[in-house]
Amino acid sequence: MSMPASAKATYVELGAGSRTGRGSDYAALSRLIRQDGLLNRRPGYYAVKITVMAVLYAAGWAAVVALGASWYQLLAAVYLAAVFGQLGFVGHEAGHRQIFRSRRANDVAGLVLGNLLIGLGFGWWTGKHNRHHAHPNQLGKDPDLNIAVIAFTASQAAGRRGVHRLLARHQAYLFFPMLLLEAVSMHAISIWSVLHGAVLSGTGRPGRRGLEGGLLLTHFAGYLTVVALVMPPVQTIAFIVVQQGLLGVYLGCAFAPNHKGMPVLGERDNLDFLRRQVLTSRNVSGGPLVETLLGGLNYQIEHHLFPSMPRPSLRRCRSLVLVFCAQHELPYRELNLVASYAEVLRALHAAGG
C-alpha cells in the first residue's frame, strides 16, 4: 500500500507534541471487529494446541533420555529449541488473556508454560510486555527500546561510549550472532526479577515471588539434572549451548520484524491509539507456514490493535484492518520474511552510524 503524504512524517522520529485527535477511528474499527466475533475465545483451538505442544515437549525429553551418550543429542537440542519457542508463543497468548476468559486461568497457563516448562519468568515478561504494547517504539516509554547492546536511533548511538559505541557501529552485522545469547539473557533477567521483586501478580501488583521462583528453580533443576545424567560432560555442555543458543535465535528472529526499522516516536509524541499501533508495527506475509513459525506474530498490526484476540482470528482480522486502513489513508506495512529482515538490518545500520 502506498503511503499518503500526510503520513510520511511518521517514518522518521516525529516532532514533539504530534497529535491527530482521531480516537473515534479506533472505536469504529473495534465495533467492526466485535460484530464479526473475532474477540471471542477459541477454546477448541487452544485445547488442541496445548495438547499437541505437551506431547511434542514430552517426546523431546523422552528422546534425550533414549539417545543417552550420543552426539545425536544435538539434533534433539535443535528440536527442543523449536518446541521451547513454540511454547513461548502460547505463553505470550496467555499473557494477553487470549486463551481463557478468566485472568487466573491465563496466569496459571502462563506460569506453567513460561516458568516451569521453558524457564522464562511470566511475571517479569508480562509487566515489560504490557508497557511495550502501551507505547510501542516510543523513546523513554517502550522498554524494548532500552537495550544496552542495540541502538535504535542515531541519538542513542551517539550517546554510547566504549564497547557499546563499537557494538552500535557494527550492530547490523552483529545482530543475528547476538541473538545466540538472547535466551540466556531472558533466563538471567527472569531470575533477577524474582530476586529483586520485579514480578507481577495476576492483578498487576507486585507479588508471587515464591511461586515464580519455585517454578523457575524446578525447571532449571530438572533441565540440568536430565542432561547431566544421560550425557557425559562435554556433550552436556554442547547440548545446552546448541539448545539455548538456537532458542535465542528463534525467539529473536520472531520478534525482530515486529517493530525494528519502523517509526521511532519521541517521548512527547502523542498519537491516537490506532495510529500509534499501526504506524509502528510491521506484518510479515507468507501464509500458514510463516504464521506457525512466528506464532501468529506475523499479524503484528492486528495483534497490537487487539491484544486479547485469539491467534486463529488474526488472519480474518487482517483483511478487515487492511481495508479500514486504506479507507483512512493510513499506511499498512507488510513485507515477506526476507524483506522484513533486510529492512530491519538497514535501519540498524543507519542508526548505528
Long-range contacts (C-beta under 8 A, 24 or more apart in sequence): 1-322, 1-325, 1-326, 1-331, 1-332, 3-331, 4-329, 4-331, 6-329, 7-279, 7-329, 7-330, 7-331, 10-263, 10-271, 10-275, 10-279, 10-331, 11-263, 11-331, 12-263, 13-139, 13-153, 13-263, 13-264, 13-265, 13-266, 14-263, 14-265, 14-266, 14-269, 14-271, 15-266, 15-269, 16-266, 16-268, 16-269, 17-268, 17-269, 17-270, 18-269, 18-270, 18-271, 19-270, 19-271, 19-272, 20-271, 20-272, 20-275, 21-272, 22-272, 22-274, 22-275, 23-272, 23-273, 23-274, 25-272, 25-274, 25-328, 26-272, 26-273, 26-274, 26-305, 28-324, 29-274, 29-305, 29-320, 29-321, 29-324, 30-306, 32-320, 32-324, 33-306, 33-309, 33-317, 33-320, 36-316, 36-317, 36-320, 38-306, 38-309, 38-313, 38-316, 38-317, 38-320, 39-306, 39-308, 39-309, 39-313, 40-310, 40-313, 41-98, 41-99, 41-100, 41-101, 41-310, 42-310, 42-311, 42-312, 42-313, 43-100, 45-310, 45-311, 45-312, 46-90, 46-93, 46-98, 46-99, 46-310, 49-90, 50-90, 50-109, 53-83, 53-86, 53-87, 53-90, 56-83, 56-86, 57-83, 57-87, 57-117, 61-226, 64-226, 64-227, 64-230, 64-239, 65-226, 65-230, 67-230, 68-230, 68-231, 69-230, 69-231, 69-232, 69-235, 70-235, 71-235, 71-238, 73-231, 73-235, 73-238, 73-239, 74-238, 74-239, 74-242, 76-239, 77-238, 77-239, 77-240, 77-242, 77-243, 77-246, 78-242, 78-243, 78-246, 80-243, 81-242, 81-243, 81-244, 81-245, 81-246, 81-247, 81-250, 82-246, 82-250, 84-117, 84-118, 84-243, 84-247, 85-247, 85-250, 85-251, 85-254, 85-295, 86-295, 87-113, 87-117, 87-118, 88-113, 88-114, 88-118, 88-120, 88-251, 88-295, 89-254, 89-294, 89-295, 89-296, 89-297, 90-295, 91-118, 91-120, 91-122, 92-129, 92-295, 92-297, 93-296, 93-310, 93-311, 94-122, 95-122, 95-125, 95-126, 95-129, 96-307, 96-308, 97-308, 98-307, 98-308, 98-309, 98-310, 98-311, 99-310, 103-202, 103-203, 104-202, 107-202, 111-211, 111-212, 111-215, 112-215, 115-190, 115-212, 115-215, 115-216, 115-219, 116-215, 116-218, 116-219, 117-219, 118-219, 118-247, 119-187, 119-190, 119-216, 119-219, 119-220, 119-223, 120-186, 120-187, 120-190, 121-189, 121-190, 121-191, 121-193, 121-194, 121-199, 121-212, 121-216, 122-212, 123-193, 123-199, 123-200, 123-201, 123-208, 123-212, 124-189, 124-190, 124-193, 124-194, 124-198, 124-199, 124-200, 125-186, 125-190, 126-200, 127-198, 127-199, 127-200, 127-204, 133-304, 133-307, 135-265, 135-276, 136-259, 136-276, 136-277, 136-280, 136-281, 136-304, 137-259, 137-262, 137-263, 137-264, 137-265, 137-280, 138-264, 138-265, 138-266, 138-267, 138-269, 138-276, 138-280, 139-264, 139-265, 139-266, 139-267, 140-267, 141-267, 144-259, 145-264, 149-178, 150-175, 150-348, 151-348, 151-351, 151-352, 152-260, 152-264, 152-348, 152-351, 153-264, 153-351, 154-350, 154-351, 154-353, 156-351, 157-351, 157-352, 157-353, 158-353, 168-351, 168-352, 168-353, 169-352, 169-353, 170-352, 171-348, 171-349, 171-351, 171-352, 172-345, 172-346, 172-348, 172-349, 172-352, 175-256, 175-344, 175-345, 175-348, 176-249, 176-252, 176-253, 179-248, 179-249, 179-251, 179-252, 179-253, 180-245, 180-248, 180-249, 181-245, 181-248, 182-247, 182-248, 182-249, 182-251, 182-252, 183-244, 183-245, 183-247, 183-248, 183-251, 184-244, 184-248, 185-248, 186-248, 186-251, 187-220, 187-244, 190-216, 191-216, 253-341, 254-293, 254-294, 254-295, 254-297, 255-297, 256-340, 256-341, 256-344, 257-282, 257-284, 257-294, 257-298, 257-300, 257-335, 257-337, 257-340, 257-341, 257-344, 258-282, 258-297, 258-300, 259-300, 260-344, 260-347, 260-348, 261-340, 261-343, 261-344, 261-346, 261-347, 261-348, 262-333, 274-305, 274-330, 275-330, 277-301, 277-304, 277-305, 278-304, 278-305, 278-321, 278-325, 278-330, 278-331, 278-332, 279-330, 279-331, 280-304, 281-333, 282-333, 282-334, 282-335, 282-340, 282-343, 283-318, 283-332, 283-333, 283-334, 283-335, 284-334, 284-335, 284-336, 284-337, 284-340, 285-334, 285-335, 285-336, 285-337, 286-336, 286-337, 290-337, 291-315, 301-332, 301-333, 301-334
